[in-house]
Amino acid sequence: MNANPPETPAQLRAAFRSGQRTGQTSALAPGFVQANLAILPQNLADDFKSFCDLNPKPCPLLAVSAPGDPHFPELSADIDIRTDVSMYRVFKDGAFVEEVTDLTDLWRDDLVAFALGCSFSFEEALTDAGLAIRHIELGRNVPMYRTSIDTVTAGSFGGKMVVSMRPFKQSDIDQVIAITKRFPRVHGSPVHVGDPLAIGIADINAPDFGDGPEIRDGEVAVFWACGVTPQVAIEMARPEICITHKPGHMLITDRLNADFMD
């Protein structure tokens, strides 16, 4: 008997919109781009866009909404930013306040939404090349860590880079780098390979976001710039309100991963 076909981006967004599903989105909608999300008041939008432009590895911009417009027409005709992410995080004055599944009551006419590339896009290419992705194998969210790597400051936005980690055999590292380098708009090649202490990660088994890793004998930790980095920048900027996706709970678009390959 044939397995059921994967759910489409539209079907998944509808399930999130209705509240029928709230989980993380790794490995869902294969072939389609998933995006990180940051929503800020209009008076901070220009500085945040500059921060993204200055830090393209962790903050690769895919789309910016008009003020008060909860849509990304360049990513899908029917995306509603207020409802179509499975879990949002709300920050006030830079501090985390709550997680919600619907932004309708929080939406304002001055809010600007930013969609940023996600490493889930290059995971498909790695899998197609026969390279196993550990957190997908285990049904977990990718582990993510705060680092000592500085970002370039723009206005009130700055701070340290967040990275995601995937373990691979030493013999596969060159292939992993070559594949992910072809996706510069979705984080591209790794920012570090090997010793986590070299980038300020004291305990590889205690990620700051996502689920714990499983690194097997003979494997090396490989780190990519992560779209959670803007959340650290937002903590530093302390905007009166900001909304992001919950790490691992991405905005699923109708754009193809292949559209973002070099």
C-alpha positions as MATLAB code, in Angstrom:
seq = 'MNANPPETPAQLRAAFRSGQRTGQTSALAPGFVQANLAILPQNLADDFKSFCDLNPKPCPLLAVSAPGDPHFPELSADIDIRTDVSMYRVFKDGAFVEEVTDLTDLWRDDLVAFALGCSFSFEEALTDAGLAIRHIELGRNVPMYRTSIDTVTAGSFGGKMVVSMRPFKQSDIDQVIAITKRFPRVHGSPVHVGDPLAIGIADINAPDFGDGPEIRDGEVAVFWACGVTPQVAIEMARPEICITHKPGHMLITDRLNADFMD';
ca = [
       0.000    0.000    0.000;
       1.333    3.447   -0.932;
       2.037    5.918    1.831;
      -0.100    9.020    1.984;
       1.407   11.925   -0.002;
       2.978   14.749    2.019;
       0.652   17.531    3.063;
       0.923   20.630    0.896;
       1.996   24.019    2.280;
      -1.588   25.259    1.929;
      -2.949   22.253    3.847;
      -0.429   22.736    6.644;
      -1.082   26.468    6.906;
      -4.828   25.754    7.061;
      -4.243   23.278    9.902;
      -2.182   25.832   11.832;
      -4.728   28.569   11.090;
      -7.575   26.471   12.485;
      -5.585   25.392   15.540;
      -5.744   21.711   14.571;
      -1.925   21.490   14.646;
       0.724   23.330   16.655;
       3.931   21.307   16.308;
       7.374   21.987   14.892;
       7.733   21.904   11.112;
      11.024   20.134   10.386;
      10.645   17.744    7.411;
       7.105   18.953    6.623;
       6.191   20.084    3.071;
       9.304   18.631    1.418;
      10.538   20.755   -1.467;
       9.119   24.012   -0.124;
      10.841   26.918    1.620;
      10.192   27.441    5.309;
      10.866   30.864    6.806;
      11.805   32.449   10.101;
       9.560   35.325   11.162;
      10.111   38.633   12.951;
       7.426   41.298   13.389;
       8.279   44.795   14.643;
       6.761   48.281   14.845;
       7.296   50.410   11.741;
       9.602   52.856   13.551;
      12.179   50.054   13.962;
      11.693   48.388   10.579;
      14.435   50.262    8.709;
      17.037   49.496   11.378;
      16.043   45.839   11.459;
      16.231   45.587    7.663;
      19.712   47.117    7.838;
      20.672   44.570   10.505;
      19.546   41.757    8.181;
      21.391   43.267    5.198;
      24.589   43.521    7.275;
      24.249   39.938    8.604;
      23.063   37.870    5.631;
      24.271   34.506    6.971;
      22.011   34.422   10.063;
      19.387   36.837    8.682;
      18.819   36.155    4.950;
      15.803   38.286    4.006;
      13.183   36.643    1.797;
      10.317   39.144    2.110;
       9.186   42.266    3.977;
       5.525   43.167    4.428;
       4.002   46.609    4.059;
       3.109   48.216    7.415;
      -0.094   46.721    8.774;
      -0.343   44.202    5.909;
      -0.339   40.597    7.257;
       0.602   39.028    3.917;
       3.692   37.990    1.962;
       2.432   37.842   -1.665;
       5.910   36.991   -2.972;
       5.902   33.825   -0.826;
       2.269   32.743   -1.273;
      -1.048   34.197   -2.410;
      -2.845   33.061    0.753;
      -0.377   33.413    3.650;
      -1.817   35.248    6.639;
       1.047   36.149    8.945;
      -1.339   36.453   11.905;
      -2.458   32.805   11.889;
      -0.296   30.608    9.663;
       2.644   29.833   11.972;
       2.106   26.947   14.369;
       3.467   28.840   17.397;
       4.509   32.462   17.923;
       6.584   34.080   20.679;
       5.636   37.538   21.950;
       8.230   39.922   23.414;
       7.548   43.218   25.186;
      10.372   45.634   25.985;
      12.772   42.886   24.877;
      11.495   40.315   27.367;
       9.673   37.131   26.390;
       6.040   37.302   27.515;
       4.088   34.381   26.051;
       3.605   31.862   23.261;
       0.420   32.058   21.199;
      -1.041   30.362   18.117;
      -2.926   33.395   16.760;
      -1.901   37.052   16.447;
      -5.259   38.485   15.416;
      -5.808   40.283   18.726;
      -2.216   41.569   18.795;
      -2.049   42.803   15.203;
      -1.605   46.550   14.640;
      -1.570   48.868   11.636;
       2.070   49.793   12.258;
       3.507   46.266   12.376;
       5.988   45.163    9.704;
       6.753   41.472    9.174;
      10.056   40.035    7.959;
      10.476   36.532    6.507;
      14.012   35.143    6.678;
      15.515   32.027    5.138;
      15.651   28.804    7.153;
      18.176   25.966    7.157;
      15.349   23.447    6.705;
      15.624   24.307    2.982;
      19.128   22.917    2.563;
      18.320   19.847    4.670;
      16.343   18.474    1.738;
      19.421   18.714   -0.494;
      21.548   16.952    2.118;
      18.981   14.161    2.433;
      18.759   13.810   -1.360;
      22.540   13.290   -1.375;
      22.176   10.403    1.067;
      23.328   12.349    4.125;
      21.174   11.583    7.156;
      19.878   14.494    9.250;
      19.938   13.300   12.854;
      17.140   15.416   14.332;
      14.826   14.425   11.464;
      15.677   10.748   12.013;
      14.773   11.131   15.675;
      11.661   13.260   15.106;
      13.158   16.163   17.056;
      13.719   19.874   16.587;
      17.235   20.895   15.538;
      19.489   21.963   18.473;
      20.344   25.688   18.489;
      22.938   27.555   20.545;
      23.919   31.076   21.488;
      27.555   31.715   20.535;
      30.374   34.203   21.069;
      30.265   35.231   17.383;
      29.445   38.937   17.038;
      26.885   40.221   14.570;
      27.229   43.621   12.874;
      25.162   46.217   14.722;
      22.536   48.371   13.011;
      20.805   50.989   15.123;
      19.698   49.283   18.324;
      19.991   45.769   16.850;
      23.091   43.682   17.522;
      24.375   40.943   19.801;
      25.688   37.441   19.265;
      24.894   34.912   16.552;
      22.741   31.848   17.194;
      23.721   28.649   15.337;
      22.014   25.359   14.552;
      23.989   22.100   14.733;
      23.929   18.862   12.765;
      26.494   16.063   13.308;
      28.152   14.318   10.355;
      30.966   11.850    9.794;
      34.328   13.493    9.180;
      34.445   11.892    5.729;
      31.191   13.652    4.749;
      32.113   17.180    5.841;
      33.452   18.377    2.470;
      30.280   17.202    0.722;
      28.084   18.829    3.390;
      29.872   22.158    2.927;
      29.673   21.967   -0.874;
      25.931   21.246   -0.838;
      24.911   23.906    1.665;
      27.127   26.533    0.022;
      24.701   26.423   -2.911;
      21.953   27.935   -0.701;
      23.228   31.413    0.289;
      19.692   32.785    0.805;
      18.924   30.085    3.388;
      22.082   30.385    5.560;
      24.485   28.763    3.086;
      27.688   27.042    4.207;
      28.571   26.360    7.869;
      30.079   29.065   10.054;
      32.059   26.545   12.135;
      33.047   22.879   12.140;
      34.321   21.041   15.190;
      35.053   22.229   18.731;
      31.965   24.035   20.115;
      34.085   25.827   22.730;
      35.778   27.739   19.916;
      32.509   29.614   19.297;
      31.506   29.965   22.935;
      29.304   26.882   23.384;
      30.203   25.464   26.787;
      27.957   22.380   26.697;
      26.958   20.868   23.364;
      24.380   18.720   25.149;
      22.493   21.750   26.494;
      21.151   23.763   23.544;
      19.550   27.144   24.186;
      16.720   26.353   21.757;
      15.348   23.178   20.190;
      16.013   19.636   21.386;
      19.145   17.957   22.708;
      21.603   16.495   20.168;
      22.754   12.947   19.598;
      26.371   12.909   18.403;
      27.704    9.422   17.710;
      31.232    8.058   17.697;
      33.233    9.347   14.748;
      30.908   12.284   14.117;
      31.775   15.980   14.060;
      29.499   18.874   15.062;
      28.756   21.210   12.146;
      27.253   24.638   12.871;
      25.219   26.934   10.636;
      24.101   30.516   11.210;
      20.521   30.361   12.472;
      17.432   32.504   11.949;
      16.873   32.637   15.707;
      19.687   35.224   15.746;
      17.175   38.089   15.286;
      15.534   37.076   18.575;
      18.832   37.779   20.345;
      19.103   41.115   18.506;
      15.553   41.931   19.587;
      16.455   41.206   23.223;
      19.213   43.797   22.862;
      17.017   46.387   21.087;
      14.163   46.019   23.607;
      11.302   47.093   21.295;
       8.007   47.791   23.029;
       6.566   44.820   21.121;
       8.024   42.153   18.858;
       6.656   38.840   17.634;
       8.684   35.923   16.261;
       8.136   32.274   15.420;
       8.886   29.731   18.136;
      12.220   28.130   17.161;
      11.535   25.194   14.845;
       7.935   26.304   14.190;
       8.372   27.941   10.816;
       6.236   29.758    8.259;
       5.724   27.277    5.390;
       5.645   29.046    2.015;
       4.716   28.093   -1.545;
       8.219   28.855   -2.845;
      10.417   25.943   -3.873;
      13.781   25.258   -2.242;
      15.193   24.952   -5.751;
      14.350   28.639   -6.337;
      17.003   29.598   -3.794;
      19.903   27.557   -5.142;
      22.894   29.202   -6.809;
];
